[in-house]
């Protein structure tokens, strides 16, 4: 199941969004779309996508005369001691919205101190999370989350991880050859979702996309029961497009 690169990569969306937020922040009394375009150098087509997203995420608000000012979410994320709790709440909110729109369990994961860590999950009665029958920290070679995080490491760090967590066979589809796995990771385009087609667990398919900010390595993922595998391609592509707001929260 081949997935095509997304022509509007979330990385670029985040860079553009930060430019827009900086421009708006310079005008406490509000700023028009025309002024934003002039100060950021972004074409109207980009702003037509960015501004509604920034409003939806409450990073921007409209003024009575149609201008834009800084939104409440941005204020909270910049509020010193409350920032960590505010960011976690904002991320959980975004994950829950993704879960509902995708009809899938959604995960946020980070690579911290040489280990795969699932930091937040949004699941529900109709969108059950993956049964962690093998510790995710030991299954990076088989899971979409793990492979997505490993693609963001350099070659030496990948080999270090695999030397500490040997690639065990979890299902008949699991890649256990370190050479094959490293080659697969090398060929993975950064803008294409990483897939797990029953490599970690029989009966489950998953997809993951990078959501990195600065030097932090992270990813956004979803899981579906095998009966819904026909939805994986579209869900993965939507996940890729919707990654920008989460990356933006992490970058602020």
N, C-alpha and C positions, 0 to 999 in steps of 0.2 A: 504494500500500500504506500505508494510514493506520494510525498507531499511537496508542493512547489514552494519556493521562497516567497515570502510576503513582500511585495514591492514597497510597502510602507512599513519599514521595520520599526518596532517599538523604540529602539535605541534613538532613532532620528526624531520620533515623536516627542520623546522626553527632552532631548536637547532643544527642540523648538519650543516646547511648553515652558521650559525654564526661561527662555528668552522673553516669552510673552509675559510671564509672571514678574520678571525683573522690570519690564517696561511699565506694567500696571502699577507696581510698587512705587515707582518714581512719581506717580501722580495721585496723591492722596484724595484729591477731589474728584477723581474719575478721569477716564481716558477713552477716546472713541476708537472704533475699529480702524479708521483711517490713520490715526496717530500711532496705533500699535503696529500697523503694517509698515509705516514709515520708520519707526524706531527699531524694529526687529529685522526689517528687510525681507520679511516673509511674504510670499504671494497670497492673494485673497483665497485661493483654493485651499492652502494649508490652514489658514485661519478659520475657514468655514468648517473644518473638522475639529480643530483644536479648541476654539472658544466654547462650543457646546459641551465638549468633554470636560473642560475646566469648570464650567458652570455646574454640570451634573455632579462632579466630584466636590463641589462647594469650595473650589480654590478661587473662583471668581464669582462676583455677584453683579447684576445689572443695576444701574442707577435709573432714576425716573426719566432721565433724558436719553436713555439708550446707551450710556457709556458703561465702563467696567471699573470696578474697584475690587480690592482684595477680599476674598471670601473668608468665612468663619473657619473652615478647615485649615486654611493656610495660616491663619492667626494662631490656632491651637498648636499646630506643628512647630511654630516658632516660639512657643511660650516657655522656654527654659525647662524647669523641672517637670512640667507636665508633658513634655514632648514625647517621651517614651511611651507613656500610657495612651496619649492621643494618637500616636502613629499605629500602635497595636490595634486600637479600636477602629481606626480608619481602614487598616488593612483587612481586619475581620469583616467589616462592613462590605468592602469590595469583594472579598471571597464569597460572602453569602449571596451577593447579587449575581456573581458569576455562576455559583451553584444553581441558582434558580433559573437563570437564563439558559444554561447549558444542559440542565437536567443531569448533572454529574457531580460526584464529590470532587472538591477542589482543595489543593494543598499548596502551601508555601514552604519552601525548604531552603536551607542555607548550608554551606560547607564551612564548618567551624572547627578550628584546631584539628584539621585532618580527618574530620568525620562528617558523614551525612546526617543532618538533623532536620526532621519535619518540625517546623516552628509553629505553624497554624494550619488548621483544617476546618473546612465548612462542609458538613455532610448532613444527612437527615434520613427519615424513615424510607423515603423513595430514592435516596441517593447515598447508599451505604459506602463507607470508606473501605479501602482494601484491608482484608484480614492480614495483619502483620505476622504471618506464620514463621517468617525468618526475619530477624532484626534487620531493619533497613540499612543500618550501618555496615552490615556484612554482605549486603546484596546490591551494591552500587553497580556491579557488572550486569545485573539482570533487570533492574527497574528503570523506568523512564526518568524518574527523579535523579537517580544515581548517575546514569549515563549523561544526562544533561549537565549535571554539576561537574563531572569529570571532563566534559568537552571544554569547559572554561579554564581548566588547569593547564599548565605547560606539561611537556612530555615527562620531565623528571618527576613532577608531583603526581602525575597519573601512575607512573611505575611505582613510586613510593606507596601510594594508596593500595595498589594491587599486591604489593609485597606483604602488606599488613592484613589484607583481606583477600585471600585466595578465591578465585572464581569457581565456586562450587556449582554443580549442576542442580538446579532447583526444579526445572521441568525439561521436557525433551527439546524445547526450543532455546534453552539457555546457552549463551556463548561462554565456553569455558577456556578456550585458547586465549592466552594473554596477547599473543601476536595478532590474532584475528580481531580481538576486541580493540586493541590500540589502533589498528588500521581503520576499523569502523569509526572510532572516535575522531581520527584525523580527517576522515572524509565527510564528517557531519557539518553541513552548512549552518552558520550561526543563526540564520533567519528561518530555518526549517524546524518544526517541532520534532523532538526525539520521541520515538514510539517504543512501547513494550507490548508486544503481541503474545501474551501468555508466556513470557520469559521468566517472570517472577512467580506467578501463580496461575495455575490452570483455571480457566473460567473468567479471567480478568484481562482487560486491555487498558493501556494508559498512554498518555502523551504529556510531554513537558517542554517548556520554553524558558530561556534564560530571563531572569529579572535581576540584573546586577546593577549596583550603584557604587561608583568608585572602585575600590579594591575588593569590595564584598562580592562573594560568589553566591548566587541564589537562583532559584527557579520556581516557576509556577506550573502546577501539574493538575491533571484530571484523571479520574478512573471511571470505567464503565464495565458492567457485567458483560460477558461474552455475547449474550443475547442482543445487546445494543451495539455490537461492534460496527454495524453498518453506519452508525452515527459518528464514529471516531474521527474520520477525516474532517467533516464539517466542524465538529466540536473543537478539534485541535487548531484549525485555522482561525476560528473565532477566539480561542484562548490566546493565540499569538497576537491578534489584533487588539485584544483587550488587556494585554500585559502592560501597556504604557502607563495607565493610572497607578498601578502598584509600584512600578519602577520610579515613577515621579514621587510618590510618598516616601520611598526609601532614599531618594536623592535630595530631598528638601532638608 
